Amino acid sequence: MAKEQINSHDSFFTNLFSKKDEVAEFLAKTTPKEIVEKLDLDSLKLDSTKYIDSDLKKHFADVVYNCDYAFENNETKTIKITFLFEHKSYRENMPYIQLGKYLFNIWSVQRSQARE
């Protein structure tokens, strides 16, 4: 039952945030105004790459979008916006280790893709 409950939460967030309009609304309402103003929410594009390895898969569901962002020098670049949700039945003592591993996985994939 516990695994089914976790999977249902993962499925809920994955389904919800796989909808571009829902993501744009979420970002517009929860992200600081000075950041949202620099995001081109119309440019949101779902990234189908999964950055979760087998160890993290039992803890996380991820949804990643690419989005154009205007930097201070008026240069626009595409950035990654990542939603990482986890349902736990207990308090994690060091969640930043899991988060760090996830970020490292993203950087590793990006590095590999840059070499291709």
C-alpha positions as CSV (number, residue, x, y, z in Angstrom):
1,M,0.0,0.0,0.0
2,A,2.8,2.5,0.9
3,K,4.4,2.1,-2.5
4,E,1.0,2.6,-4.3
5,Q,0.4,5.7,-2.3
6,I,3.8,7.2,-3.2
7,N,3.2,6.3,-6.9
8,S,-0.2,7.9,-6.8
9,H,1.3,11.2,-5.5
10,D,4.1,11.0,-8.2
11,S,1.5,10.3,-10.9
12,F,-0.6,13.3,-9.7
13,F,2.2,15.8,-9.9
14,T,3.6,14.3,-13.1
15,N,0.2,14.6,-14.8
16,L,-0.5,18.0,-13.5
17,F,2.8,19.6,-14.4
18,S,2.9,17.9,-17.8
19,K,0.4,20.5,-18.8
20,K,2.1,23.7,-20.1
21,D,-0.8,25.9,-19.1
22,E,-0.8,24.6,-15.5
23,V,3.0,25.1,-15.2
24,A,2.8,28.7,-16.6
25,E,0.0,29.5,-14.0
26,F,1.9,27.8,-11.2
27,L,5.1,29.8,-12.0
28,A,3.2,33.0,-12.4
29,K,1.6,32.7,-9.0
30,T,4.5,31.2,-7.0
31,T,7.7,32.7,-8.4
32,P,8.9,36.1,-7.3
33,K,7.7,38.8,-9.7
34,E,11.2,39.9,-10.7
35,I,11.9,36.4,-12.0
36,V,8.6,35.8,-13.7
37,E,9.0,39.1,-15.6
38,K,12.1,37.7,-17.2
39,L,10.6,34.3,-18.1
40,D,8.9,33.9,-21.5
41,L,6.2,31.5,-20.2
42,D,4.9,31.1,-23.8
43,S,8.3,29.4,-24.6
44,L,7.8,26.7,-22.0
45,K,8.6,23.3,-23.6
46,L,8.5,20.0,-21.8
47,D,11.8,18.2,-21.6
48,S,11.3,14.5,-22.0
49,T,14.6,13.6,-20.4
50,K,14.4,11.9,-17.1
51,Y,17.2,12.8,-14.7
52,I,16.2,10.4,-11.9
53,D,18.5,7.4,-11.5
54,S,17.3,4.1,-10.1
55,D,18.2,5.1,-6.5
56,L,16.3,8.5,-6.7
57,K,13.3,6.9,-8.6
58,K,12.0,5.4,-5.4
59,H,11.8,8.9,-3.9
60,F,11.1,11.5,-6.6
61,A,9.0,12.3,-9.6
62,D,10.5,14.9,-11.9
63,V,9.1,17.2,-14.6
64,V,11.5,19.4,-16.5
65,Y,10.7,22.3,-18.8
66,N,13.0,24.5,-20.9
67,C,12.0,28.1,-20.9
68,D,13.5,31.3,-22.4
69,Y,14.9,33.8,-19.8
70,A,16.0,37.4,-20.4
71,F,19.2,38.2,-18.5
72,E,20.3,41.6,-17.3
73,N,22.2,42.3,-20.5
74,N,19.0,41.7,-22.5
75,E,20.5,38.4,-23.7
76,T,17.8,35.7,-23.8
77,K,18.9,32.1,-23.1
78,T,17.0,28.9,-22.6
79,I,17.0,27.7,-19.0
80,K,15.7,24.5,-17.3
81,I,12.9,24.8,-14.8
82,T,12.6,21.6,-12.8
83,F,9.8,20.5,-10.5
84,L,10.9,17.9,-8.1
85,F,8.2,16.5,-5.8
86,E,8.6,13.9,-3.1
87,H,6.0,12.4,-0.7
88,K,7.6,11.1,2.5
89,S,6.0,9.5,5.4
90,Y,8.9,10.6,7.6
91,R,11.1,13.7,8.0
92,E,14.3,13.4,6.0
93,N,17.4,14.4,8.0
94,M,19.5,15.5,5.0
95,P,17.2,16.1,2.0
96,Y,19.9,18.3,0.3
97,I,21.9,15.1,-0.4
98,Q,19.1,13.7,-2.5
99,L,18.6,17.1,-4.2
100,G,22.4,17.4,-4.8
101,K,22.4,14.0,-6.4
102,Y,19.5,15.0,-8.7
103,L,21.2,18.2,-9.7
104,F,24.4,16.3,-10.4
105,N,22.4,13.9,-12.7
106,I,21.1,16.9,-14.7
107,W,24.6,18.3,-15.1
108,S,26.0,14.9,-16.1
109,V,23.4,14.5,-18.8
110,Q,24.0,18.0,-20.1
111,R,27.7,17.4,-20.2
112,S,27.3,14.2,-22.1
113,Q,24.9,15.9,-24.6
114,A,27.4,18.7,-25.1
115,R,30.1,16.2,-26.1
116,E,27.9,14.6,-28.8
